[in-house]
Amino acid sequence: MAIRYTKTSLIKRVRLFLIGACVILTILGGRLMYIQIFSAGMLQLRAAEQWHRDLPLMARRGNIYDRMGRVMVQSVPTYSVYVRPVAVTDPESVARTLSSLMDVSHETVLNRATNRGASEWLVKMQVSRQIATQIIAANLDGVFLSQSYRRSYPMGSVGGQVLGLVSVDNVGQEGLEAFYNQILRGTDGRVATPSDLRGRPLQDGREFYFPSVPGFDLHLHTDATVQNILQTALARALYDHNAVGVGGIVYDIQTGGIVASAAAPFFDMNDQPRDNVSELLAQAKNLPIVNVFEPGSTFKILTLAIALELGLTNEAERFNCPGFRIIGGERVRCWKTKGHGTQDLAGGVRTSCNAVFMDLSQRIGVARYYEFLAKLGIGQKSGVDFFGESAGLVLPKQYVREVDLARIGFGQAIATSPIQFVAAISAILGDGILRTPRFVSHIPQSGTSVTSPVRGQRIVSAETSRRVRELLYGVVNEGSGRHSQVPGFAIGGKTGTAQKYEDGIIAQGKYISSFISFISVGGVARYTVFFYVDQPSRMGYYGSLVAAPYVGQIFASMVEYLNLTPDPALVPSPQSMQQITIPSVAGLTTIQAMALLRTHGFFVQVSGEGVQAIGTFPAAGERIRRGNPVVIRTA
């Protein structure tokens, strides 16, 4: 059957054809316009990439300064050496020269100089200026140098765990280097060299230089001298007590600034043990920030402050301690199982009587206690500018029994990070306001001031803060913290001894001994020092002997360095500074030994529950100041 075309149908077909052609032409025109106008830059860049070979220009990483403006870490110019196989005319000469100048084998250089699987190969990074000059003088075809940087630490090991690590390609891996990496790193530049299709440089080509943008500098609250004072004390304590580890923090109560933080052992940052990755990472960690542990008796400061703030006790109240309390049908012991007898609140704080703080925690109750824990930031990350901080371990409120609250009240059944704990205690000791701890104070090039913001409303009143300080002064002046005294200065504190856990159960004979202390200057609480010793194995495990003496050394050095003015009213009499020889108590009963040592003016503590004295810490014959603690060992 023949197909008939009418005039009308032909006109329709022509119209459809014209419409289709117009659509196609419109699409092609639009595409062409898009390419010419909107994609021109991108296409030109792609073309340039094909016709150019780039050498990277590493940005100078920002310096880090302590609070006095001293350089703690800086970037030193170095060079990276590359070979472009297509441009190498004498591979053997390149391999021989580079291997003799750098610590790279002849075979490795020769392989890279002849392997055309890539346009260019990196031979070595962080080559010194002296070596780079010799390479340039050798005038080797196909060998190129690009400026880079390496980190240098003028103060060696001081502050290494705070500063952290940087990889060979300028990326922060630990510490402040990691946390502020984007600010410190800057933006890399490059040099683009015109090349032919095989990657060989064109003789008359024009190079393009895109400069790098240096990173911003950091200025810290950390003081390098105080950091060195802390690290010296930590190293001494690690050796003296043959401990698993030792750590500490120095904290500015009024600003929230972390003046020093470290954990022994540590290494020289200019000689990092990169051949032993596990050792490197273990010793690079700032454990006072990232670790958590049971605080022990130092936590009693929080219970004390809450009870005083709620009006649930006062300095005149007296408590009786028979050595235990029965709570919820369970017998919970005081650390002194024979009991402390009757004593007032100040006495309970000085002797660190568990029974007193069990009573106070029961009066506070679970709801109010947990309300204050939340205000103090316990069980929450402090917000410190550092990676790896833990929120700690706090039993959910709905599961807390009376006996659990009693144990929390004297520092068991709860775990915090040292920085979280220090921030909370400092809020109580200072102005009653919790601040966010900070390492960095300001970033001048960016116009940024990194302040320590207030994290909540007032936690305790100024009056409660004053009363807590007065009670803690008593611990140092008359109790277990006497080793931390500095003549002419008001120092308060609290010792702590916490049991360690392994696989969820108490590890017998393993303790963390600690001391948290503060110094007031001109009537204002100024600095907090927290010092802990993990598993001391010499001279017992009491915080009064294991931790407090080192805090005293830290404060004494800080007073001298900061040129702080002593209060004449607090300068001790010559008699109180007298050194006395510790008598031998071996063979005496515990009661007789206590009486003998007290007649000599010592503050006496007893280790163990035996009735026979077998020795003392410090040992008989040593000379110490009148009033300092002596621990009787019993059997």
Number of C-alpha atoms within 10 A of each C-alpha: 3 4 5 7 8 8 8 8 11 11 11 11 11 11 12 12 12 12 12 12 12 12 12 12 12 12 12 12 12 12 13 13 13 12 14 12 10 12 13 13 12 11 13 11 12 12 11 15 15 14 19 24 21 17 19 18 23 26 23 26 31 21 19 25 21 23 20 13 12 16 17 24 23 19 18 15 16 21 22 22 21 21 26 24 27 19 20 18 14 15 21 15 15 24 21 15 17 24 18 12 13 17 10 14 13 17 13 12 25 21 14 21 27 19 16 14 9 11 15 23 19 14 18 16 19 20 22 17 13 9 15 21 11 13 20 12 9 14 11 19 17 20 22 18 22 19 21 26 24 21 23 16 21 14 18 15 18 26 29 28 23 22 23 20 24 18 12 13 12 22 16 22 15 24 23 24 26 20 18 17 21 15 19 26 24 19 17 18 18 19 16 19 21 22 21 13 10 12 20 20 20 14 8 7 12 12 16 13 14 13 15 16 16 18 20 21 20 25 23 25 23 27 21 23 21 22 24 19 20 32 26 17 22 28 17 15 24 22 16 14 20 17 17 15 21 31 27 30 24 28 27 24 27 17 18 26 26 26 25 26 28 29 26 26 17 22 17 14 23 14 10 17 15 10 8 9 10 11 12 16 15 12 19 25 22 28 24 23 26 19 18 21 18 25 29 25 27 27 24 28 25 22 23 25 23 24 19 21 19 13 11 13 17 14 12 10 10 15 18 16 21 16 18 21 20 10 17 12 9 10 11 19 18 22 19 21 14 13 17 23 11 12 18 16 20 21 21 22 24 23 20 25 27 29 27 26 27 25 16 22 27 16 15 19 13 18 11 14 21 18 11 17 18 13 18 28 22 23 22 19 17 26 19 22 18 21 16 17 23 19 20 21 17 17 14 9 13 8 8 15 12 18 20 17 25 27 19 27 30 30 25 20 17 23 23 25 26 27 29 28 25 25 28 25 24 28 22 28 31 24 21 22 25 28 26 23 27 25 27 26 22 18 18 12 10 11 8 10 12 15 17 20 15 13 15 14 10 16 22 24 16 17 13 23 22 19 19 22 24 15 22 25 25 21 25 26 20 17 26 29 33 27 24 28 23 23 16 15 24 24 29 27 30 31 33 27 25 22 19 18 14 9 6 7 9 12 12 10 11 17 23 27 30 32 31 28 31 29 23 17 16 12 11 15 23 18 26 29 25 27 31 31 28 21 22 27 16 13 16 19 25 25 26 27 26 27 31 31 20 22 31 21 19 25 26 17 17 17 17 10 12 10 9 13 12 16 14 10 8 12 13 13 9 7 9 11 13 12 14 17 14 22 17 17 22 17 13 17 17 22 12 15 25 21 14 18 20 14 8 14 16 21 19 20 20 20 18 15 13 13 14 20 24 18 20 24 20 17 17 15 11 12 14 18 18 19 23 25 24 24 23 24 23 21 13
